[in-house]
């Protein structure tokens, strides 16, 4: 099952953004955020420098406004299958903590519906 720090890529996506699980499973759902190029999300409270993680190959930021929940069961099944979702190296807890800290700021764009996953 996906857990906090699980990183994956939805293969058919045009931009192939990376998704990081930032919550425990609640009612079979996990909260995920994606990483995008820094210039596309300059107001993000969480930025990453090149090589802070193997998926970060250019200055990047968490795009909190694109946060969503996915079914943990479906993510698990699709990771096992490997045709639509590709597993990447997990994000270490110190990077996940930065992402979660940023998610809890008032300006980042997470709705109250999503913030409940971080309690």
Secondary structure, DSSP 4 states (H G I P E B T S, - for coil): ---TT-EEEETT-SS--EEEE-S--BTTEEEEEEEEEGGGGTT-S-EE-TTSSTT--S-EEEEEEEEEEEEHHHHHHHHHH-SSEEEEPPPPHHHHHHHHHHHTSTTS---HHHHGGG-
